[in-house]
Amino acid sequence: MSHVITAPCQGEKFGECVEVCPVDCILEGDDQYYIDPDICIDCGACVAVCPVDAIFHEEDMLPEDEKYLEKAREFFANNG
């Protein structure tokens, strides 16, 4: 399981999540930050510092936010 960065992050570039991630699985994309679902250890450190409340556990996402997990997979497939 993984955490996923969703719509509120689009256009935001605060980056606190990157700084606290113990496994460096968060990278900046063109429009938002992305969490690598294959590396995330599900610690939740990023959730606590996100200033726009954009990070959710994969199991807690709303159906309309599931596309952000796929966006993250595509991002890391192309930028890994």
N, CA, C and O atoms as CSV, one atom per row, in Angstrom:
chain,resi,resn,atom,element,x,y,z
A,1,MET,N,N,0.836,-1.190,0.000
A,1,MET,CA,C,0.000,0.000,0.000
A,1,MET,C,C,0.876,1.248,0.000
A,1,MET,O,O,2.051,1.215,0.368
A,2,SER,N,N,0.272,2.328,-0.418
A,2,SER,CA,C,1.014,3.559,-0.609
A,2,SER,C,C,0.145,4.755,-0.260
A,2,SER,O,O,-1.078,4.654,-0.160
A,3,HIS,N,N,0.798,5.871,-0.081
A,3,HIS,CA,C,0.085,7.131,0.009
A,3,HIS,C,C,0.070,7.744,-1.382
A,3,HIS,O,O,0.941,7.465,-2.206
A,4,VAL,N,N,-0.932,8.586,-1.638
A,4,VAL,CA,C,-1.125,9.169,-2.958
A,4,VAL,C,C,-1.363,10.667,-2.793
A,4,VAL,O,O,-2.096,11.095,-1.902
A,5,ILE,N,N,-0.739,11.453,-3.661
A,5,ILE,CA,C,-0.951,12.896,-3.662
A,5,ILE,C,C,-2.037,13.208,-4.683
A,5,ILE,O,O,-1.948,12.802,-5.841
A,6,THR,N,N,-3.064,13.932,-4.242
A,6,THR,CA,C,-4.250,14.163,-5.067
A,6,THR,C,C,-4.376,15.629,-5.509
A,6,THR,O,O,-3.434,16.408,-5.370
A,7,ALA,N,N,-5.532,15.988,-6.035
A,7,ALA,CA,C,-5.806,17.268,-6.697
A,7,ALA,C,C,-5.380,18.521,-5.932
A,7,ALA,O,O,-4.859,19.435,-6.572
A,8,PRO,N,N,-5.559,18.637,-4.623
A,8,PRO,CA,C,-5.179,19.889,-3.972
A,8,PRO,C,C,-3.706,20.267,-4.156
A,8,PRO,O,O,-3.334,21.425,-3.965
A,9,CYS,N,N,-2.877,19.304,-4.522
A,9,CYS,CA,C,-1.461,19.590,-4.719
A,9,CYS,C,C,-1.181,20.223,-6.083
A,9,CYS,O,O,-0.133,20.841,-6.270
A,10,GLN,N,N,-2.084,20.082,-7.015
A,10,GLN,CA,C,-1.827,20.614,-8.353
A,10,GLN,C,C,-1.584,22.114,-8.286
A,10,GLN,O,O,-2.411,22.877,-7.788
A,11,GLY,N,N,-0.432,22.512,-8.799
A,11,GLY,CA,C,-0.057,23.921,-8.785
A,11,GLY,C,C,0.628,24.367,-7.512
A,11,GLY,O,O,1.154,25.479,-7.458
A,12,GLU,N,N,0.637,23.541,-6.496
A,12,GLU,CA,C,1.311,23.873,-5.240
A,12,GLU,C,C,2.706,23.300,-5.264
A,12,GLU,O,O,2.907,22.178,-5.729
A,13,LYS,N,N,3.657,24.036,-4.779
A,13,LYS,CA,C,5.044,23.572,-4.789
A,13,LYS,C,C,5.706,23.820,-3.438
A,13,LYS,O,O,6.852,24.264,-3.378
A,14,PHE,N,N,4.991,23.534,-2.359
A,14,PHE,CA,C,5.553,23.756,-1.034
A,14,PHE,C,C,6.712,22.801,-0.764
A,14,PHE,O,O,7.793,23.250,-0.384
A,15,GLY,N,N,6.516,21.505,-0.948
A,15,GLY,CA,C,7.591,20.531,-0.855
A,15,GLY,C,C,7.960,20.026,0.524
A,15,GLY,O,O,8.961,19.323,0.669
A,16,GLU,N,N,7.182,20.364,1.543
A,16,GLU,CA,C,7.481,19.842,2.868
A,16,GLU,C,C,7.468,18.319,2.884
A,16,GLU,O,O,8.227,17.693,3.624
A,17,CYS,N,N,6.607,17.727,2.068
A,17,CYS,CA,C,6.502,16.271,2.015
A,17,CYS,C,C,7.821,15.634,1.577
A,17,CYS,O,O,8.204,14.580,2.084
A,18,VAL,N,N,8.506,16.270,0.642
A,18,VAL,CA,C,9.785,15.749,0.155
A,18,VAL,C,C,10.811,15.725,1.280
A,18,VAL,O,O,11.565,14.763,1.428
A,19,GLU,N,N,10.829,16.787,2.066
A,19,GLU,CA,C,11.814,16.932,3.132
A,19,GLU,C,C,11.661,15.888,4.234
A,19,GLU,O,O,12.658,15.472,4.824
A,20,VAL,N,N,10.436,15.458,4.524
A,20,VAL,CA,C,10.224,14.526,5.641
A,20,VAL,C,C,10.192,13.058,5.232
A,20,VAL,O,O,10.204,12.183,6.098
A,21,CYS,N,N,10.153,12.774,3.949
A,21,CYS,CA,C,10.057,11.381,3.496
A,21,CYS,C,C,11.352,10.626,3.810
A,21,CYS,O,O,12.414,11.001,3.314
A,22,PRO,N,N,11.280,9.571,4.627
A,22,PRO,CA,C,12.492,8.842,5.015
A,22,PRO,C,C,13.081,7.961,3.914
A,22,PRO,O,O,14.219,7.508,4.037
A,23,VAL,N,N,12.330,7.710,2.846
A,23,VAL,CA,C,12.833,6.846,1.773
A,23,VAL,C,C,12.954,7.578,0.433
A,23,VAL,O,O,13.165,6.944,-0.601
A,24,ASP,N,N,12.825,8.892,0.446
A,24,ASP,CA,C,12.973,9.707,-0.765
A,24,ASP,C,C,12.137,9.209,-1.932
A,24,ASP,O,O,12.640,9.061,-3.046
A,25,CYS,N,N,10.851,8.950,-1.674
A,25,CYS,CA,C,9.991,8.436,-2.741
A,25,CYS,C,C,9.085,9.500,-3.347
A,25,CYS,O,O,8.198,9.174,-4.136
A,26,ILE,N,N,9.293,10.772,-2.992
A,26,ILE,CA,C,8.452,11.849,-3.514
A,26,ILE,C,C,9.286,12.727,-4.433
A,26,ILE,O,O,10.337,13.238,-4.044
A,27,LEU,N,N,8.803,12.893,-5.652
A,27,LEU,CA,C,9.490,13.732,-6.631
A,27,LEU,C,C,8.539,14.791,-7.163
A,27,LEU,O,O,7.321,14.615,-7.168
A,28,GLU,N,N,9.123,15.892,-7.610
A,28,GLU,CA,C,8.349,16.986,-8.171
A,28,GLU,C,C,8.116,16.751,-9.660
A,28,GLU,O,O,9.057,16.504,-10.414
A,29,GLY,N,N,6.861,16.830,-10.071
A,29,GLY,CA,C,6.506,16.755,-11.479
A,29,GLY,C,C,6.210,18.144,-12.007
A,29,GLY,O,O,6.428,19.138,-11.314
A,30,ASP,N,N,5.716,18.215,-13.226
A,30,ASP,CA,C,5.403,19.511,-13.825
A,30,ASP,C,C,4.262,20.229,-13.113
A,30,ASP,O,O,4.285,21.451,-12.970
A,31,ASP,N,N,3.262,19.469,-12.668
A,31,ASP,CA,C,2.066,20.089,-12.110
A,31,ASP,C,C,1.847,19.822,-10.625
A,31,ASP,O,O,1.025,20.489,-9.996
A,32,GLN,N,N,2.566,18.859,-10.054
A,32,GLN,CA,C,2.396,18.510,-8.647
A,32,GLN,C,C,3.527,17.575,-8.231
A,32,GLN,O,O,4.370,17.206,-9.048
A,33,TYR,N,N,3.537,17.198,-6.962
A,33,TYR,CA,C,4.469,16.182,-6.472
A,33,TYR,C,C,3.823,14.811,-6.617
A,33,TYR,O,O,2.599,14.683,-6.644
A,34,TYR,N,N,4.671,13.788,-6.710
A,34,TYR,CA,C,4.191,12.414,-6.855
A,34,TYR,C,C,4.930,11.504,-5.880
A,34,TYR,O,O,6.123,11.678,-5.631
A,35,ILE,N,N,4.201,10.526,-5.331
A,35,ILE,CA,C,4.778,9.505,-4.454
A,35,ILE,C,C,4.927,8.229,-5.255
A,35,ILE,O,O,3.973,7.762,-5.877
A,36,ASP,N,N,6.131,7.661,-5.239
A,36,ASP,CA,C,6.379,6.401,-5.947
A,36,ASP,C,C,5.698,5.275,-5.166
A,36,ASP,O,O,6.131,4.951,-4.060
A,37,PRO,N,N,4.635,4.669,-5.723
A,37,PRO,CA,C,3.901,3.637,-4.989
A,37,PRO,C,C,4.709,2.368,-4.750
A,37,PRO,O,O,4.346,1.560,-3.894
A,38,ASP,N,N,5.793,2.179,-5.488
A,38,ASP,CA,C,6.621,0.989,-5.304
A,38,ASP,C,C,7.672,1.168,-4.206
A,38,ASP,O,O,8.245,0.189,-3.728
A,39,ILE,N,N,7.923,2.411,-3.810
A,39,ILE,CA,C,8.945,2.680,-2.800
A,39,ILE,C,C,8.341,3.137,-1.469
A,39,ILE,O,O,8.938,2.920,-0.415
A,40,CYS,N,N,7.176,3.761,-1.509
A,40,CYS,CA,C,6.523,4.276,-0.300
A,40,CYS,C,C,6.416,3.170,0.755
A,40,CYS,O,O,5.970,2.059,0.465
A,41,ILE,N,N,6.837,3.497,1.987
A,41,ILE,CA,C,6.765,2.516,3.078
A,41,ILE,C,C,5.545,2.737,3.967
A,41,ILE,O,O,5.414,2.109,5.018
A,42,ASP,N,N,4.655,3.631,3.541
A,42,ASP,CA,C,3.388,3.831,4.229
A,42,ASP,C,C,3.565,4.379,5.642
A,42,ASP,O,O,2.799,4.035,6.542
A,43,CYS,N,N,4.579,5.234,5.841
A,43,CYS,CA,C,4.838,5.771,7.183
A,43,CYS,C,C,3.909,6.918,7.549
A,43,CYS,O,O,3.636,7.132,8.730
A,44,GLY,N,N,3.414,7.662,6.556
A,44,GLY,CA,C,2.495,8.763,6.811
A,44,GLY,C,C,3.141,10.073,7.195
A,44,GLY,O,O,2.431,11.030,7.503
A,45,ALA,N,N,4.464,10.156,7.189
A,45,ALA,CA,C,5.139,11.400,7.565
A,45,ALA,C,C,4.715,12.554,6.661
A,45,ALA,O,O,4.582,13.688,7.121
A,46,CYS,N,N,4.506,12.272,5.398
A,46,CYS,CA,C,4.125,13.304,4.433
A,46,CYS,C,C,2.732,13.862,4.714
A,46,CYS,O,O,2.477,15.049,4.506
A,47,VAL,N,N,1.849,13.013,5.180
A,47,VAL,CA,C,0.467,13.426,5.447
A,47,VAL,C,C,0.440,14.538,6.496
A,47,VAL,O,O,-0.295,15.515,6.358
A,48,ALA,N,N,1.242,14.379,7.535
A,48,ALA,CA,C,1.240,15.322,8.655
A,48,ALA,C,C,1.725,16.715,8.265
A,48,ALA,O,O,1.333,17.696,8.897
A,49,VAL,N,N,2.563,16.824,7.244
A,49,VAL,CA,C,3.129,18.128,6.894
A,49,VAL,C,C,2.517,18.760,5.652
A,49,VAL,O,O,2.862,19.893,5.315
A,50,CYS,N,N,1.628,18.071,4.971
A,50,CYS,CA,C,1.054,18.604,3.732
A,50,CYS,C,C,0.168,19.820,4.039
A,50,CYS,O,O,-0.852,19.680,4.714
A,51,PRO,N,N,0.546,21.008,3.552
A,51,PRO,CA,C,-0.219,22.212,3.884
A,51,PRO,C,C,-1.557,22.326,3.158
A,51,PRO,O,O,-2.382,23.166,3.517
A,52,VAL,N,N,-1.784,21.491,2.144
A,52,VAL,CA,C,-3.044,21.558,1.397
A,52,VAL,C,C,-3.881,20.289,1.550
A,52,VAL,O,O,-4.857,20.103,0.824
A,53,ASP,N,N,-3.511,19.423,2.477
A,53,ASP,CA,C,-4.253,18.188,2.748
A,53,ASP,C,C,-4.531,17.382,1.481
A,53,ASP,O,O,-5.665,16.979,1.222
A,54,ALA,N,N,-3.480,17.157,0.701
A,54,ALA,CA,C,-3.626,16.469,-0.581
A,54,ALA,C,C,-3.216,15.007,-0.537
A,54,ALA,O,O,-3.396,14.297,-1.526
A,55,ILE,N,N,-2.669,14.533,0.583
A,55,ILE,CA,C,-2.107,13.183,0.627
A,55,ILE,C,C,-3.018,12.250,1.405
A,55,ILE,O,O,-3.410,12.526,2.538
A,56,PHE,N,N,-3.347,11.123,0.754
A,56,PHE,CA,C,-4.235,10.138,1.357
A,56,PHE,C,C,-3.648,8.746,1.208
A,56,PHE,O,O,-2.898,8.466,0.273
A,57,HIS,N,N,-4.001,7.884,2.142
A,57,HIS,CA,C,-3.628,6.482,2.006
A,57,HIS,C,C,-4.429,5.919,0.834
A,57,HIS,O,O,-5.590,6.274,0.631
A,58,GLU,N,N,-3.806,5.058,0.087
A,58,GLU,CA,C,-4.425,4.469,-1.104
A,58,GLU,C,C,-5.819,3.908,-0.815
A,58,GLU,O,O,-6.725,4.048,-1.637
A,59,GLU,N,N,-5.994,3.284,0.330
A,59,GLU,CA,C,-7.286,2.676,0.670
A,59,GLU,C,C,-8.340,3.696,1.081
A,59,GLU,O,O,-9.530,3.381,1.103
A,60,ASP,N,N,-7.913,4.924,1.408
A,60,ASP,CA,C,-8.837,5.946,1.879
A,60,ASP,C,C,-9.225,6.957,0.809
A,60,ASP,O,O,-9.950,7.911,1.092
A,61,MET,N,N,-8.754,6.758,-0.408
A,61,MET,CA,C,-9.060,7.696,-1.482
A,61,MET,C,C,-10.516,7.579,-1.912
A,61,MET,O,O,-11.120,6.508,-1.852
A,62,LEU,N,N,-11.052,8.695,-2.341
A,62,LEU,CA,C,-12.381,8.690,-2.950
A,62,LEU,C,C,-12.251,8.106,-4.358
A,62,LEU,O,O,-11.182,8.192,-4.962
A,63,PRO,N,N,-13.311,7.522,-4.880
A,63,PRO,CA,C,-13.233,6.934,-6.228
A,63,PRO,C,C,-12.716,7.916,-7.283
A,63,PRO,O,O,-11.971,7.526,-8.182
A,64,GLU,N,N,-13.106,9.178,-7.174
A,64,GLU,CA,C,-12.667,10.157,-8.172
A,64,GLU,C,C,-11.184,10.520,-8.041
A,64,GLU,O,O,-10.619,11.138,-8.943
A,65,ASP,N,N,-10.556,10.144,-6.933
A,65,ASP,CA,C,-9.132,10.421,-6.744
A,65,ASP,C,C,-8.236,9.259,-7.163
A,65,ASP,O,O,-7.013,9.399,-7.169
A,66,GLU,N,N,-8.817,8.126,-7.512
A,66,GLU,CA,C,-8.019,6.961,-7.881
A,66,GLU,C,C,-7.140,7.216,-9.104
A,66,GLU,O,O,-6.122,6.550,-9.292
A,67,LYS,N,N,-7.535,8.177,-9.930
A,67,LYS,CA,C,-6.731,8.504,-11.109
A,67,LYS,C,C,-5.357,9.049,-10.719
A,67,LYS,O,O,-4.420,8.979,-11.513
A,68,TYR,N,N,-5.228,9.591,-9.504
A,68,TYR,CA,C,-3.937,10.142,-9.081
A,68,TYR,C,C,-2.923,9.053,-8.759
A,68,TYR,O,O,-1.720,9.279,-8.882
A,69,LEU,N,N,-3.381,7.891,-8.354
A,69,LEU,CA,C,-2.474,6.760,-8.174
A,69,LEU,C,C,-1.936,6.329,-9.532
A,69,LEU,O,O,-0.748,6.039,-9.671
A,70,GLU,N,N,-2.802,6.288,-10.521
A,70,GLU,CA,C,-2.360,5.933,-11.872
A,70,GLU,C,C,-1.408,6.983,-12.434
A,70,GLU,O,O,-0.430,6.646,-13.102
A,71,LYS,N,N,-1.698,8.276,-12.160
A,71,LYS,CA,C,-0.791,9.338,-12.600
A,71,LYS,C,C,0.592,9.158,-11.979
A,71,LYS,O,O,1.607,9.360,-12.647
A,72,ALA,N,N,0.633,8.781,-10.707
A,72,ALA,CA,C,1.919,8.564,-10.038
A,72,ALA,C,C,2.657,7.386,-10.662
A,72,ALA,O,O,3.865,7.460,-10.886
A,73,ARG,N,N,1.949,6.313,-10.940
A,73,ARG,CA,C,2.587,5.144,-11.585
A,73,ARG,C,C,3.157,5.519,-12.949
A,73,ARG,O,O,4.270,5.123,-13.294
A,74,GLU,N,N,2.395,6.277,-13.715
A,74,GLU,CA,C,2.857,6.718,-15.035
A,74,GLU,C,C,4.056,7.655,-14.905
A,74,GLU,O,O,5.014,7.552,-15.671
A,75,PHE,N,N,4.004,8.565,-13.939
A,75,PHE,CA,C,5.112,9.495,-13.732
A,75,PHE,C,C,6.411,8.739,-13.464
A,75,PHE,O,O,7.437,9.035,-14.075
A,76,PHE,N,N,6.372,7.777,-12.562
A,76,PHE,CA,C,7.588,7.051,-12.213
A,76,PHE,C,C,8.010,6.071,-13.301
A,76,PHE,O,O,9.196,5.763,-13.419
A,77,ALA,N,N,7.082,5.584,-14.083
A,77,ALA,CA,C,7.444,4.717,-15.215
A,77,ALA,C,C,8.221,5.522,-16.258
A,77,ALA,O,O,9.108,4.986,-16.922
A,78,ASN,N,N,7.888,6.803,-16.401
A,78,ASN,CA,C,8.532,7.655,-17.390
A,78,ASN,C,C,9.722,8.440,-16.844
A,78,ASN,O,O,10.530,8.957,-17.616
A,79,ASN,N,N,9.833,8.533,-15.515
A,79,ASN,CA,C,10.892,9.352,-14.907
A,79,ASN,C,C,11.761,8.582,-13.934
A,79,ASN,O,O,12.569,9.175,-13.219
A,80,GLY,N,N,11.608,7.286,-13.898
A,80,GLY,CA,C,12.316,6.459,-12.929
A,80,GLY,C,C,13.697,6.192,-13.316
A,80,GLY,O,O,14.419,5.505,-12.593
